[in-house]
Amino acid sequence: MALNISSLAIRGFKWSYLSAIVNAVLIMGMTAILARILDPAEFGLVAAANILLRFTTYLTVGIEPAIIQKKDLSELDIRTSFTLSVLIGLSTCGLVMLFAPLAVNVIPSAEIVPVIRVLALALLFNGLSMTAVALLKKELGFRALAKIEIAAYVTGYCVVGLILALNGFGIWSLVCASLTQSLMIGALAYVIIRHGCRPVLDRGSRRHLVSFGGKSTLLSFLEFLGFNVDNLVIGHGLGPAALGLYTRAMALIDLPIQQITTPLLKVSFPAMSQIQNDYVKLREVYASTITIMVVIAVPAAVGLIPAASDLVLTLLGLKWVDAIPILQVLSILIPIAMVTGFMGSICTATGRLNGRLTIQAVFIVALPVVVFAAADQGLTAIAIAVVGAHMVRLVALAFLIRTILRFPMRELGRCLLPGAVGALAAFVTISAVHGEIGQLPSPIALLIEIAVGAVTLAAVVTIMPLPTIVPILRRVQSNVQDLGMGRHVVSWLLRRHA
């Protein structure tokens, strides 16, 4: 059984990251195109509407982990979860449409009301798709999920959104693209894994969904607040244009975070839940994953600081130059968010949600204070305050994991050292290259900077000892038939660092 789980997990990682890479390319391409057609204020209004809508989506988010976590899932459990998610989706959709005019008290723009009312349909679509998507994840069916996610994005943004934008529909091209993507995910997931849809609210099934899912819902909602308080402050105090600049910079940061971390957490949560009482294996997974994360993410984040101008000019264009200093500060969030997400996944897999909830609650109280204090100094000051607050939360989570896994902080320092060395090397080399190629067109300069950063990172991985990754590489190697070409990389890393 352990071998089957390992094999399925490796396949899941492979397909999840393939989906992440393809979606990243598609998102960057569509961002570059739509940013030249639409205005910052249009992006800002849609971003603000989505932030307000996501307050209600977290009423159903706990259903998915509750389905994944339960070992013996019955037909009654499935039908109950579907019934609950659809009822909540219908209710929240109706309430949002009814109270949409109140949004002008948060975002002072009358245009946001019809945008919110139309986007509210996504709440219903999500309710319809929640159970099917959760069942696919529970069965580690990430190959199917990868195909679904790619097809949904292509249909939503590359077809519907682009056609509407080119025909002058402005902000509604983004709205329709988002709704089409949500609808496609639900429809395709149900086609692949059909489940019972006959309404029922079984008491036993409902009890599990409420008890486990309730804490997950609260935690997800608090984390959502943590990532959006800054957006609400900017939208309310500085207006849609400033919010558009900030959210586009954050979107460039969020892209690597989501494309790297989301596939990892998507697969690691159900996999780690299977070994939640084996602390020896969990410590090995923790050390290995943190080392790999920081040795990739920290150099990438620091290297982005000198390359930020070329990235913004290449993807967004000249009218977004004010986003450059914001992007340079927010780049530090890349490794912070990745490591924070993985630490949180360990807490959930081991059932230690109370400590994580406490840390997040304190974070939510403190974050608005520092954001409001920095607001008068502008967007860059807000970005600095946000990064500092997230760093403090990361340190608190590290101490919580130390308690759960009995993992010494000294060992955590060993895991972080290669990333720090790589960050210094990346910053020095990319800064030197950036100064020499300043006259080149931004797309060419960016490609050169990426190449230099990749070579620098490869040199660090080759030179620096990474003993903490050896245990997990050996387990991966035992499933070599699922690695494809990756078996050569694993074998080389084992020879180098064993």
C-alpha positions in Angstrom: 0.0 0.0 0.0 2.9 2.4 0.9 4.5 1.7 -2.5 1.2 2.4 -4.3 0.8 5.7 -2.4 4.4 6.7 -3.2 3.9 5.8 -6.9 0.6 7.7 -7.1 2.2 10.7 -5.3 5.1 10.8 -7.8 2.7 10.7 -10.7 0.6 13.3 -9.0 3.6 15.6 -8.6 4.6 15.1 -12.2 1.2 15.9 -13.7 0.5 18.8 -11.2 3.8 20.5 -12.1 3.2 19.9 -15.8 -0.1 21.6 -15.4 1.5 24.4 -13.4 4.2 25.0 -16.1 1.7 25.1 -18.9 -0.7 27.3 -17.0 2.2 29.7 -16.1 3.1 30.1 -19.7 -0.5 30.7 -20.7 -1.1 33.2 -17.9 2.1 35.1 -18.7 1.2 35.2 -22.3 -2.4 36.3 -21.7 -1.2 38.9 -19.1 1.2 40.4 -21.7 -1.6 40.6 -24.3 -4.5 41.8 -22.1 -2.3 44.3 -20.2 -1.8 46.1 -23.6 -5.5 46.1 -24.4 -7.1 46.9 -21.1 -6.4 49.6 -18.5 -5.1 49.3 -15.0 -8.4 50.5 -13.5 -10.3 47.6 -15.3 -7.9 45.1 -13.8 -8.2 46.8 -10.4 -12.0 46.7 -10.4 -12.1 42.9 -11.3 -9.4 42.3 -8.6 -11.5 44.2 -6.0 -14.7 42.4 -7.0 -13.0 39.0 -6.7 -11.6 39.9 -3.3 -15.0 40.8 -2.0 -16.5 37.6 -3.5 -13.9 35.3 -2.0 -15.2 36.3 1.4 -18.2 34.1 0.6 -16.4 31.2 -1.2 -14.7 30.3 2.1 -18.1 29.1 3.4 -17.7 25.9 1.3 -13.9 25.5 1.2 -13.7 23.2 4.2 -15.8 20.5 2.4 -12.9 19.6 0.1 -10.3 18.7 2.8 -13.0 17.0 4.8 -13.6 14.6 1.8 -9.9 14.1 1.2 -9.2 13.4 4.9 -11.9 10.8 5.6 -10.6 7.3 5.0 -13.8 5.4 4.5 -15.9 7.6 2.3 -19.5 6.4 1.6 -22.0 7.2 -1.0 -24.0 9.1 1.7 -20.9 11.2 2.4 -20.6 12.1 -1.2 -24.2 13.0 -1.7 -24.3 15.0 1.5 -21.2 17.0 0.5 -22.7 17.7 -2.9 -26.0 18.8 -1.4 -24.3 21.1 1.1 -22.0 22.7 -1.4 -24.8 23.3 -3.9 -27.1 24.8 -1.2 -24.3 27.1 0.1 -23.4 28.0 -3.5 -27.0 29.0 -4.3 -27.4 30.9 -1.0 -24.2 32.9 -1.3 -24.8 33.7 -5.0 -28.2 35.1 -4.1 -27.0 37.1 -1.1 -24.1 38.6 -3.1 -26.4 39.7 -5.9 -28.8 41.3 -3.3 -26.1 43.1 -1.3 -23.7 44.0 -4.1 -24.5 47.8 -3.9 -22.8 47.8 -0.4 -19.5 47.2 -2.2 -19.2 50.9 -3.0 -18.6 51.5 0.7 -15.3 49.6 0.3 -14.4 50.4 -3.3 -15.8 53.8 -4.2 -16.8 53.1 -7.8 -20.3 52.4 -9.0 -19.0 50.2 -11.8 -18.1 47.5 -9.2 -21.8 46.7 -8.5 -22.7 45.0 -11.8 -19.3 43.3 -12.0 -19.8 41.7 -8.6 -23.4 40.6 -9.5 -22.3 38.8 -12.6 -19.2 37.3 -11.0 -21.4 35.9 -8.2 -22.4 33.1 -10.6 -19.0 31.6 -10.0 -20.1 30.9 -6.4 -22.8 28.6 -7.8 -20.4 27.0 -10.3 -17.9 26.3 -7.5 -20.6 24.7 -5.4 -21.6 22.4 -8.2 -17.9 21.3 -8.9 -16.6 21.1 -5.3 -17.4 17.4 -4.7 -16.1 16.1 -8.1 -12.8 18.0 -7.8 -12.3 16.8 -4.2 -12.9 13.2 -5.2 -10.3 13.5 -8.0 -7.8 14.8 -5.5 -8.6 12.1 -2.9 -7.9 9.5 -5.6 -4.7 11.3 -6.6 -6.1 11.8 -10.1 -3.9 14.7 -10.9 -3.4 13.7 -14.5 -7.1 14.3 -15.1 -7.0 17.5 -13.0 -4.1 18.8 -15.0 -6.0 18.4 -18.3 -9.1 20.0 -16.8 -7.2 23.1 -15.5 -5.4 23.7 -18.8 -8.6 23.2 -20.9 -10.5 25.5 -18.6 -8.0 28.3 -18.7 -7.5 28.1 -22.5 -11.3 28.2 -23.0 -11.9 31.0 -20.5 -9.0 33.4 -21.2 -7.4 32.4 -24.5 -10.7 32.1 -26.3 -13.6 33.9 -24.6 -11.6 36.6 -22.8 -9.3 37.5 -25.7 -12.1 37.6 -28.3 -14.2 39.9 -26.1 -11.2 42.1 -25.2 -10.3 42.5 -28.9 -13.9 43.5 -29.7 -14.0 46.3 -27.1 -15.8 44.7 -24.2 -13.3 46.0 -21.7 -13.8 44.8 -18.2 -16.5 42.3 -19.2 -13.9 40.3 -21.1 -12.2 39.6 -17.8 -15.5 38.8 -16.1 -16.7 36.4 -18.8 -13.2 34.7 -19.0 -13.3 34.0 -15.2 -16.9 32.6 -15.3 -16.1 30.4 -18.3 -13.1 29.0 -16.5 -15.1 28.1 -13.4 -17.9 26.5 -15.4 -15.5 24.4 -17.5 -13.7 23.1 -14.4 -17.0 21.8 -12.8 -18.3 20.3 -16.1 -15.1 18.5 -17.0 -14.5 17.2 -13.5 -18.0 15.7 -13.3 -17.6 14.1 -16.7 -14.5 12.3 -15.5 -15.6 11.2 -12.1 -19.4 10.9 -11.9 -20.9 10.8 -8.4 -24.3 10.7 -6.8 -26.2 14.0 -7.1 -29.5 13.0 -5.4 -30.0 15.4 -2.5 -29.5 14.1 1.0 -28.3 15.5 4.3 -27.2 12.5 6.4 -26.5 13.4 10.0 -23.3 11.4 10.4 -21.8 12.7 7.2 -22.8 16.2 8.0 -21.2 15.9 11.4 -17.8 15.1 9.9 -18.0 17.7 7.2 -18.8 20.4 9.8 -16.3 19.3 12.5 -13.2 18.9 10.3 -14.3 21.2 7.5 -15.2 24.0 10.0 -11.7 24.5 11.2 -10.3 24.3 7.7 -12.8 26.8 6.5 -12.0 29.3 9.3 -8.3 28.8 8.7 -8.6 29.3 4.9 -10.7 32.4 5.5 -8.2 33.9 7.9 -5.4 33.2 5.3 -7.4 34.8 2.6 -7.8 37.9 4.8 -4.1 37.9 5.4 -3.4 38.1 1.7 -6.0 40.7 0.9 -6.1 43.3 3.7 -3.5 45.3 1.8 -5.6 45.2 -1.4 -8.7 46.4 0.5 -6.7 49.3 2.1 -5.3 50.4 -1.3 -8.6 50.1 -3.1 -10.4 52.1 -0.4 -7.8 54.7 0.2 -5.8 55.1 -3.0 -8.4 54.1 -5.7 -8.7 51.5 -8.5 -5.7 52.7 -10.5 -3.3 52.3 -7.6 -4.9 48.9 -6.8 -4.4 47.9 -10.4 -0.7 48.7 -10.2 -0.3 46.8 -6.9 -2.4 43.7 -7.9 -0.5 43.4 -11.2 2.8 43.5 -9.3 1.4 41.0 -6.8 0.1 38.8 -9.7 3.7 38.5 -11.0 4.8 37.4 -7.6 1.8 35.1 -7.0 2.4 33.3 -10.3 5.6 31.4 -9.2 4.1 31.0 -5.7 1.0 29.3 -7.0 2.6 27.4 -9.9 5.2 25.9 -7.6 3.5 25.6 -4.2 -0.1 24.7 -5.2 0.9 21.5 -7.0 3.1 20.6 -4.1 0.5 21.1 -1.5 -2.2 19.6 -3.7 -0.4 16.3 -3.7 1.5 16.4 -0.3 -1.6 17.0 1.9 -3.3 13.6 1.0 0.1 11.9 0.9 1.3 13.2 4.3 -2.1 12.4 5.8 -1.3 8.7 5.2 1.9 9.0 7.4 0.6 11.6 9.9 1.8 9.5 12.9 5.2 8.6 11.5 7.2 11.5 12.7 10.6 10.2 11.5 9.3 10.2 7.9 7.6 13.5 8.4 10.9 15.1 9.6 12.7 13.7 6.6 10.0 15.1 4.3 10.1 18.5 6.1 13.9 18.9 5.9 14.1 17.7 2.3 11.2 19.9 1.0 12.3 23.0 2.9 15.8 22.7 1.5 14.6 22.2 -2.1 12.2 25.1 -1.7 14.6 27.7 -0.4 17.5 26.6 -2.8 15.2 27.4 -5.7 12.9 30.1 -4.4 15.2 32.4 -2.5 17.7 32.9 -5.3 14.8 33.4 -7.7 13.2 36.0 -5.5 16.4 38.0 -4.8 17.5 37.7 -8.4 14.2 39.3 -9.4 15.1 42.5 -7.7 17.6 43.7 -10.4 15.5 42.1 -13.2 12.2 43.6 -12.1 12.3 46.5 -14.6 12.8 44.2 -17.6 10.1 41.8 -16.4 7.5 44.6 -16.0 8.4 46.2 -19.4 8.3 42.9 -21.1 5.0 41.5 -19.7 3.0 44.7 -18.9 4.5 47.5 -21.0 5.5 51.1 -20.4 2.3 52.3 -18.7 3.1 49.9 -15.8 6.5 51.3 -14.9 5.3 52.5 -11.5 4.8 48.8 -10.5 8.6 48.2 -10.7 9.6 49.2 -7.1 6.5 47.4 -5.7 7.6 44.2 -7.5 11.1 44.5 -6.2 9.9 44.5 -2.6 7.1 41.9 -3.0 9.6 39.5 -4.7 10.7 38.5 -1.2 7.2 37.0 -0.6 8.0 34.2 -3.1 10.0 32.0 -0.7 8.1 33.2 2.4 4.7 32.2 1.0 6.1 28.8 -0.3 7.6 27.8 3.0 4.6 29.1 5.0 2.2 27.0 2.8 4.2 23.8 3.3 4.5 24.3 7.0 0.7 24.9 7.2 0.1 21.7 5.2 2.1 19.7 7.8 0.0 21.2 10.6 -3.2 20.1 8.8 -2.0 16.6 7.9 -1.1 16.0 11.6 -4.4 17.5 12.8 -2.7 20.4 14.6 -5.0 23.1 13.4 -5.4 25.0 16.7 -1.8 26.3 16.8 -2.0 27.3 13.2 -5.3 29.1 13.8 -3.8 31.0 16.7 -0.9 32.3 14.6 -3.1 33.3 11.8 -5.5 35.1 14.1 -2.7 37.2 15.6 -1.4 37.9 12.1 -4.8 39.1 10.9 -5.1 41.5 13.9 -1.5 42.9 13.3 -1.5 43.2 9.5 -4.1 45.9 9.1 -2.3 48.0 11.7 1.0 47.9 9.8 -0.7 48.4 6.4 -2.7 51.4 7.6 0.5 52.9 9.2 2.3 52.6 5.9 -0.5 53.7 3.6 0.4 57.4 3.8 3.9 56.6 2.5 2.6 55.0 -0.7 2.5 51.6 -2.4 6.1 50.7 -1.9 5.9 51.3 1.9 2.8 49.1 2.0 4.7 46.4 0.2 7.5 46.6 2.8 5.1 46.4 5.7 3.3 43.4 4.1 6.6 41.5 3.6 7.7 42.2 7.2 4.4 40.9 8.6 4.6 37.7 6.5 8.1 37.1 7.7 7.1 37.3 11.4 4.3 34.8 10.7 6.8 32.4 9.1 9.0 32.5 12.1 6.1 31.7 14.4 5.1 28.7 12.2 8.7 27.5 12.3 8.6 27.3 16.1 5.2 25.5 15.9 6.6 22.9 13.5 9.6 22.5 15.9 7.1 21.6 18.6 5.0 19.2 16.4 7.9 17.3 14.8 10.6 17.9 17.4 12.7 19.4 14.7 15.7 21.5 16.1 16.0 25.1 14.8 19.7 24.4 14.2 18.7 21.7 11.6 16.3 24.2 10.1 19.3 26.6 9.7 21.2 23.9 7.8 18.2 23.6 5.4 18.2 27.4 4.8 21.9 27.9 4.3 22.1 26.8 0.6 19.3 29.1 -0.3 21.0 32.1 1.4 24.3 31.3 -0.5 22.3 31.0 -3.8 20.5 34.3 -3.1 23.7 36.2 -2.7 25.2 34.6 -5.8 22.1 35.3 -7.9 21.9 38.9 -6.8 25.5 39.6 -7.6 25.6 37.9 -11.0 22.2 39.2 -12.3 22.9 42.8 -11.0 26.3 42.7 -12.9 24.7 41.5 -16.1 21.8 43.9 -15.8 24.2 46.8 -15.7 26.0 45.6 -18.8 23.0 45.0 -21.0 20.9 48.0 -20.0 20.7 49.2 -23.7 19.2 46.0 -25.0 15.4 45.6 -25.5 13.7 44.4 -22.3 12.6 41.0 -23.6 16.1 40.1 -24.7 17.6 41.4 -21.5 15.1 39.4 -19.4 16.0 36.2 -21.3 19.7 36.8 -20.6 19.0 37.5 -16.9 17.0 34.3 -16.6 19.8 32.3 -18.2 22.4 33.8 -15.9 20.2 33.1 -12.9 19.7 29.5 -14.0 23.4 28.9 -14.5 24.1 30.5 -11.1 21.5 28.3 -9.4 22.9 25.2 -11.1 26.4 26.1 -9.8 25.1 26.5 -6.2 23.3 23.2 -6.3 26.4 21.5 -7.6 28.8 23.0 -5.1 26.8 23.3 -1.9 26.2 20.0 0.1 22.5 19.2 0.4 22.4 16.1 2.6 18.8 16.7 3.8 17.4 15.8 0.4 19.0 12.4 0.2 16.2 10.4 2.1 13.4 11.7 -0.1 15.5 11.2 -3.3 16.0 7.5 -2.3 12.3 7.0 -1.9 11.6 8.7 -5.2 14.2 6.5 -6.9 12.4 3.4 -5.7 9.6 4.5 -8.0 11.9 5.2 -11.0 9.4 3.8 -13.5 7.2 6.9 -12.8 10.0 9.5 -13.2 10.6 9.3 -17.0 13.6 11.5 -17.8 13.7 12.7 -14.2 15.4 9.5 -13.1 18.7 10.9 -14.5 18.4 14.1 -12.4 17.6 12.0 -9.3 20.5 9.7 -9.8 22.9 12.6 -10.4 21.7 14.4 -7.2 22.1 11.2 -5.2 25.7 10.7 -6.4 26.5 14.4 -5.7 24.9 14.7 -2.3 24.9 11.3 -0.7 
